[in-house]
Amino acid sequence: MLFFYQKNNNVISSLNIIIKIIKKKIKKGLRISKYLIE
């Protein structure tokens, strides 16, 4: 049970990291597209 919980936690934390990276890339992409539009 504890092992399963730990494994689940790892999945959640790696998902959080991936989401953070995607958000950063989106922010950069928005900045670049603003640059191109102006």
N, CA, C, O and CB atoms as a CASP TS submission, in Angstrom:
PFRMAT TS
TARGET T0000
AUTHOR 0000-0000-0000
METHOD Language model
MODEL 1
PARENT N/A
ATOM      1  N   MET     1       0.834  -1.201   0.000  1.00  0.00           N
ATOM      2  CA  MET     1       0.000   0.000   0.000  1.00  0.00           C
ATOM      3  C   MET     1       0.874   1.258   0.000  1.00  0.00           C
ATOM      4  O   MET     1       0.679   2.169  -0.804  1.00  0.00           O
ATOM      5  CB  MET     1      -0.947   0.002   1.223  1.00  0.00           C
ATOM      6  N   LEU     2       1.838   1.283   0.919  1.00  0.00           N
ATOM      7  CA  LEU     2       2.731   2.450   1.007  1.00  0.00           C
ATOM      8  C   LEU     2       3.533   2.595  -0.285  1.00  0.00           C
ATOM      9  O   LEU     2       3.707   3.698  -0.801  1.00  0.00           O
ATOM     10  CB  LEU     2       3.691   2.321   2.226  1.00  0.00           C
ATOM     11  N   PHE     3       4.013   1.469  -0.794  1.00  0.00           N
ATOM     12  CA  PHE     3       4.793   1.491  -2.040  1.00  0.00           C
ATOM     13  C   PHE     3       3.955   2.073  -3.175  1.00  0.00           C
ATOM     14  O   PHE     3       4.436   2.899  -3.951  1.00  0.00           O
ATOM     15  CB  PHE     3       5.280   0.065  -2.408  1.00  0.00           C
ATOM     16  N   PHE     4       2.711   1.640  -3.264  1.00  0.00           N
ATOM     17  CA  PHE     4       1.826   2.140  -4.314  1.00  0.00           C
ATOM     18  C   PHE     4       1.640   3.645  -4.172  1.00  0.00           C
ATOM     19  O   PHE     4       1.655   4.376  -5.162  1.00  0.00           O
ATOM     20  CB  PHE     4       0.462   1.424  -4.264  1.00  0.00           C
ATOM     21  N   TYR     5       1.464   4.100  -2.936  1.00  0.00           N
ATOM     22  CA  TYR     5       1.274   5.535  -2.695  1.00  0.00           C
ATOM     23  C   TYR     5       2.505   6.321  -3.136  1.00  0.00           C
ATOM     24  O   TYR     5       2.389   7.373  -3.765  1.00  0.00           O
ATOM     25  CB  TYR     5       0.980   5.799  -1.203  1.00  0.00           C
ATOM     26  N   GLN     6       3.689   5.799  -2.797  1.00  0.00           N
ATOM     27  CA  GLN     6       4.939   6.462  -3.189  1.00  0.00           C
ATOM     28  C   GLN     6       5.053   6.527  -4.703  1.00  0.00           C
ATOM     29  O   GLN     6       5.420   7.560  -5.264  1.00  0.00           O
ATOM     30  CB  GLN     6       6.156   5.726  -2.598  1.00  0.00           C
ATOM     31  N   LYS     7       4.741   5.432  -5.349  1.00  0.00           N
ATOM     32  CA  LYS     7       4.821   5.377  -6.810  1.00  0.00           C
ATOM     33  C   LYS     7       3.881   6.423  -7.409  1.00  0.00           C
ATOM     34  O   LYS     7       4.254   7.146  -8.333  1.00  0.00           O
ATOM     35  CB  LYS     7       4.465   3.952  -7.335  1.00  0.00           C
ATOM     36  N   ASN     8       2.675   6.496  -6.883  1.00  0.00           N
ATOM     37  CA  ASN     8       1.683   7.455  -7.340  1.00  0.00           C
ATOM     38  C   ASN     8       2.201   8.881  -7.163  1.00  0.00           C
ATOM     39  O   ASN     8       2.026   9.730  -8.038  1.00  0.00           O
ATOM     40  CB  ASN     8       0.361   7.264  -6.582  1.00  0.00           C
ATOM     41  N   ASN     9       2.837   9.132  -6.022  1.00  0.00           N
ATOM     42  CA  ASN     9       3.403  10.449  -5.733  1.00  0.00           C
ATOM     43  C   ASN     9       4.446  10.827  -6.772  1.00  0.00           C
ATOM     44  O   ASN     9       4.495  11.973  -7.220  1.00  0.00           O
ATOM     45  CB  ASN     9       4.021  10.475  -4.331  1.00  0.00           C
ATOM     46  N   ASN    10       5.277   9.871  -7.154  1.00  0.00           N
ATOM     47  CA  ASN    10       6.300  10.126  -8.169  1.00  0.00           C
ATOM     48  C   ASN    10       5.656  10.519  -9.493  1.00  0.00           C
ATOM     49  O   ASN    10       6.113  11.445 -10.163  1.00  0.00           O
ATOM     50  CB  ASN    10       7.193   8.887  -8.361  1.00  0.00           C
ATOM     51  N   VAL    11       4.607   9.820  -9.858  1.00  0.00           N
ATOM     52  CA  VAL    11       3.904  10.126 -11.111  1.00  0.00           C
ATOM     53  C   VAL    11       3.345  11.540 -11.044  1.00  0.00           C
ATOM     54  O   VAL    11       3.475  12.310 -11.997  1.00  0.00           O
ATOM     55  CB  VAL    11       2.763   9.100 -11.380  1.00  0.00           C
ATOM     56  N   ILE    12       2.722  11.883  -9.921  1.00  0.00           N
ATOM     57  CA  ILE    12       2.131  13.211  -9.755  1.00  0.00           C
ATOM     58  C   ILE    12       3.215  14.282  -9.821  1.00  0.00           C
ATOM     59  O   ILE    12       3.040  15.296 -10.497  1.00  0.00           O
ATOM     60  CB  ILE    12       1.363  13.304  -8.417  1.00  0.00           C
ATOM     61  N   SER    13       4.329  14.070  -9.129  1.00  0.00           N
ATOM     62  CA  SER    13       5.378  15.092  -9.136  1.00  0.00           C
ATOM     63  C   SER    13       5.992  15.239 -10.520  1.00  0.00           C
ATOM     64  O   SER    13       6.314  16.355 -10.927  1.00  0.00           O
ATOM     65  CB  SER    13       6.466  14.749  -8.115  1.00  0.00           C
ATOM     66  N   SER    14       6.162  14.143 -11.257  1.00  0.00           N
ATOM     67  CA  SER    14       6.712  14.301 -12.604  1.00  0.00           C
ATOM     68  C   SER    14       5.700  14.979 -13.517  1.00  0.00           C
ATOM     69  O   SER    14       6.091  15.739 -14.403  1.00  0.00           O
ATOM     70  CB  SER    14       7.124  12.938 -13.187  1.00  0.00           C
ATOM     71  N   LEU    15       4.411  14.723 -13.321  1.00  0.00           N
ATOM     72  CA  LEU    15       3.395  15.436 -14.105  1.00  0.00           C
ATOM     73  C   LEU    15       3.458  16.924 -13.811  1.00  0.00           C
ATOM     74  O   LEU    15       3.371  17.746 -14.723  1.00  0.00           O
ATOM     75  CB  LEU    15       1.983  14.890 -13.803  1.00  0.00           C
ATOM     76  N   ASN    16       3.610  17.278 -12.523  1.00  0.00           N
ATOM     77  CA  ASN    16       3.717  18.693 -12.144  1.00  0.00           C
ATOM     78  C   ASN    16       4.910  19.341 -12.826  1.00  0.00           C
ATOM     79  O   ASN    16       4.810  20.467 -13.313  1.00  0.00           O
ATOM     80  CB  ASN    16       3.840  18.841 -10.617  1.00  0.00           C
ATOM     81  N   ILE    17       6.038  18.639 -12.866  1.00  0.00           N
ATOM     82  CA  ILE    17       7.239  19.179 -13.524  1.00  0.00           C
ATOM     83  C   ILE    17       6.967  19.394 -15.011  1.00  0.00           C
ATOM     84  O   ILE    17       7.324  20.431 -15.570  1.00  0.00           O
ATOM     85  CB  ILE    17       8.454  18.224 -13.330  1.00  0.00           C
ATOM     86  N   ILE    18       6.334  18.413 -15.643  1.00  0.00           N
ATOM     87  CA  ILE    18       6.030  18.526 -17.075  1.00  0.00           C
ATOM     88  C   ILE    18       5.108  19.715 -17.319  1.00  0.00           C
ATOM     89  O   ILE    18       5.311  20.474 -18.266  1.00  0.00           O
ATOM     90  CB  ILE    18       5.381  17.222 -17.606  1.00  0.00           C
ATOM     91  N   ILE    19       4.087  19.881 -16.464  1.00  0.00           N
ATOM     92  CA  ILE    19       3.155  20.998 -16.606  1.00  0.00           C
ATOM     93  C   ILE    19       3.895  22.327 -16.479  1.00  0.00           C
ATOM     94  O   ILE    19       3.651  23.254 -17.250  1.00  0.00           O
ATOM     95  CB  ILE    19       2.032  20.906 -15.552  1.00  0.00           C
ATOM     96  N   LYS    20       4.807  22.416 -15.494  1.00  0.00           N
ATOM     97  CA  LYS    20       5.585  23.652 -15.323  1.00  0.00           C
ATOM     98  C   LYS    20       6.384  23.960 -16.576  1.00  0.00           C
ATOM     99  O   LYS    20       6.411  25.103 -17.033  1.00  0.00           O
ATOM    100  CB  LYS    20       6.530  23.540 -14.112  1.00  0.00           C
ATOM    101  N   ILE    21       7.038  22.939 -17.136  1.00  0.00           N
ATOM    102  CA  ILE    21       7.846  23.137 -18.349  1.00  0.00           C
ATOM    103  C   ILE    21       6.956  23.611 -19.501  1.00  0.00           C
ATOM    104  O   ILE    21       7.314  24.536 -20.230  1.00  0.00           O
ATOM    105  CB  ILE    21       8.585  21.823 -18.740  1.00  0.00           C
ATOM    106  N   ILE    22       5.802  22.975 -19.659  1.00  0.00           N
ATOM    107  CA  ILE    22       4.881  23.349 -20.741  1.00  0.00           C
ATOM    108  C   ILE    22       4.419  24.789 -20.561  1.00  0.00           C
ATOM    109  O   ILE    22       4.370  25.552 -21.526  1.00  0.00           O
ATOM    110  CB  ILE    22       3.659  22.394 -20.781  1.00  0.00           C
ATOM    111  N   LYS    23       4.076  25.170 -19.316  1.00  0.00           N
ATOM    112  CA  LYS    23       3.637  26.547 -19.056  1.00  0.00           C
ATOM    113  C   LYS    23       4.730  27.537 -19.429  1.00  0.00           C
ATOM    114  O   LYS    23       4.451  28.566 -20.044  1.00  0.00           O
ATOM    115  CB  LYS    23       3.247  26.723 -17.576  1.00  0.00           C
ATOM    116  N   LYS    24       5.984  27.232 -19.059  1.00  0.00           N
ATOM    117  CA  LYS    24       7.106  28.117 -19.403  1.00  0.00           C
ATOM    118  C   LYS    24       7.217  28.247 -20.911  1.00  0.00           C
ATOM    119  O   LYS    24       7.383  29.351 -21.429  1.00  0.00           O
ATOM    120  CB  LYS    24       8.436  27.584 -18.810  1.00  0.00           C
ATOM    121  N   LYS    25       7.126  27.121 -21.625  1.00  0.00           N
ATOM    122  CA  LYS    25       7.250  27.144 -23.089  1.00  0.00           C
ATOM    123  C   LYS    25       6.118  27.963 -23.698  1.00  0.00           C
ATOM    124  O   LYS    25       6.337  28.710 -24.651  1.00  0.00           O
ATOM    125  CB  LYS    25       7.242  25.704 -23.665  1.00  0.00           C
ATOM    126  N   ILE    26       4.907  27.829 -23.153  1.00  0.00           N
ATOM    127  CA  ILE    26       3.763  28.582 -23.669  1.00  0.00           C
ATOM    128  C   ILE    26       4.003  30.074 -23.459  1.00  0.00           C
ATOM    129  O   ILE    26       3.767  30.875 -24.363  1.00  0.00           O
ATOM    130  CB  ILE    26       2.444  28.136 -22.975  1.00  0.00           C
ATOM    131  N   LYS    27       4.475  30.451 -22.262  1.00  0.00           N
ATOM    132  CA  LYS    27       4.757  31.859 -21.987  1.00  0.00           C
ATOM    133  C   LYS    27       5.791  32.400 -22.960  1.00  0.00           C
ATOM    134  O   LYS    27       5.628  33.492 -23.504  1.00  0.00           O
ATOM    135  CB  LYS    27       5.242  32.040 -20.545  1.00  0.00           C
ATOM    136  N   LYS    28       6.872  31.624 -23.183  1.00  0.00           N
ATOM    137  CA  LYS    28       7.901  32.049 -24.139  1.00  0.00           C
ATOM    138  C   LYS    28       7.290  32.186 -25.522  1.00  0.00           C
ATOM    139  O   LYS    28       7.538  33.170 -26.220  1.00  0.00           O
ATOM    140  CB  LYS    28       9.082  31.046 -24.167  1.00  0.00           C
ATOM    141  N   GLY    29       6.498  31.209 -25.920  1.00  0.00           N
ATOM    142  CA  GLY    29       5.864  31.218 -27.232  1.00  0.00           C
ATOM    143  C   GLY    29       4.963  32.435 -27.397  1.00  0.00           C
ATOM    144  O   GLY    29       4.943  33.044 -28.466  1.00  0.00           O
ATOM    145  N   LEU    30       4.215  32.801 -26.350  1.00  0.00           N
ATOM    146  CA  LEU    30       3.350  33.969 -26.416  1.00  0.00           C
ATOM    147  C   LEU    30       4.182  35.229 -26.599  1.00  0.00           C
ATOM    148  O   LEU    30       3.836  36.108 -27.389  1.00  0.00           O
ATOM    149  CB  LEU    30       2.485  34.075 -25.151  1.00  0.00           C
ATOM    150  N   ARG    31       5.299  35.308 -25.848  1.00  0.00           N
ATOM    151  CA  ARG    31       6.168  36.481 -25.973  1.00  0.00           C
ATOM    152  C   ARG    31       6.705  36.587 -27.395  1.00  0.00           C
ATOM    153  O   ARG    31       6.714  37.671 -27.979  1.00  0.00           O
ATOM    154  CB  ARG    31       7.336  36.408 -24.962  1.00  0.00           C
ATOM    155  N   ILE    32       7.151  35.467 -27.951  1.00  0.00           N
ATOM    156  CA  ILE    32       7.705  35.468 -29.309  1.00  0.00           C
ATOM    157  C   ILE    32       6.625  35.862 -30.316  1.00  0.00           C
ATOM    158  O   ILE    32       6.892  36.644 -31.228  1.00  0.00           O
ATOM    159  CB  ILE    32       8.292  34.074 -29.664  1.00  0.00           C
ATOM    160  N   SER    33       5.414  35.335 -30.163  1.00  0.00           N
ATOM    161  CA  SER    33       4.356  35.650 -31.121  1.00  0.00           C
ATOM    162  C   SER    33       3.949  37.123 -31.015  1.00  0.00           C
ATOM    163  O   SER    33       3.614  37.749 -32.020  1.00  0.00           O
ATOM    164  CB  SER    33       3.133  34.741 -30.891  1.00  0.00           C
ATOM    165  N   LYS    34       3.977  37.675 -29.795  1.00  0.00           N
ATOM    166  CA  LYS    34       3.698  39.110 -29.640  1.00  0.00           C
ATOM    167  C   LYS    34       4.734  39.906 -30.423  1.00  0.00           C
ATOM    168  O   LYS    34       4.407  40.866 -31.121  1.00  0.00           O
ATOM    169  CB  LYS    34       3.706  39.528 -28.134  1.00  0.00           C
ATOM    170  N   TYR    35       6.002  39.484 -30.292  1.00  0.00           N
ATOM    171  CA  TYR    35       7.107  40.134 -31.004  1.00  0.00           C
ATOM    172  C   TYR    35       6.853  40.122 -32.504  1.00  0.00           C
ATOM    173  O   TYR    35       7.016  41.134 -33.186  1.00  0.00           O
ATOM    174  CB  TYR    35       8.446  39.440 -30.687  1.00  0.00           C
ATOM    175  N   LEU    36       6.447  38.944 -33.011  1.00  0.00           N
ATOM    176  CA  LEU    36       6.242  38.797 -34.447  1.00  0.00           C
ATOM    177  C   LEU    36       5.056  39.635 -34.924  1.00  0.00           C
ATOM    178  O   LEU    36       5.093  40.200 -36.017  1.00  0.00           O
ATOM    179  CB  LEU    36       6.026  37.326 -34.803  1.00  0.00           C
ATOM    180  N   ILE    37       4.003  39.715 -34.106  1.00  0.00           N
ATOM    181  CA  ILE    37       2.804  40.462 -34.491  1.00  0.00           C
ATOM    182  C   ILE    37       3.092  41.959 -34.545  1.00  0.00           C
ATOM    183  O   ILE    37       2.636  42.650 -35.456  1.00  0.00           O
ATOM    184  CB  ILE    37       1.653  40.179 -33.509  1.00  0.00           C
ATOM    185  N   GLU    38       3.849  42.460 -33.571  1.00  0.00           N
ATOM    186  CA  GLU    38       4.087  43.915 -33.502  1.00  0.00           C
ATOM    187  C   GLU    38       5.020  44.439 -34.583  1.00  0.00           C
ATOM    188  O   GLU    38       5.297  45.638 -34.631  1.00  0.00           O
ATOM    189  CB  GLU    38       4.656  44.271 -32.160  1.00  0.00           C
TER
END
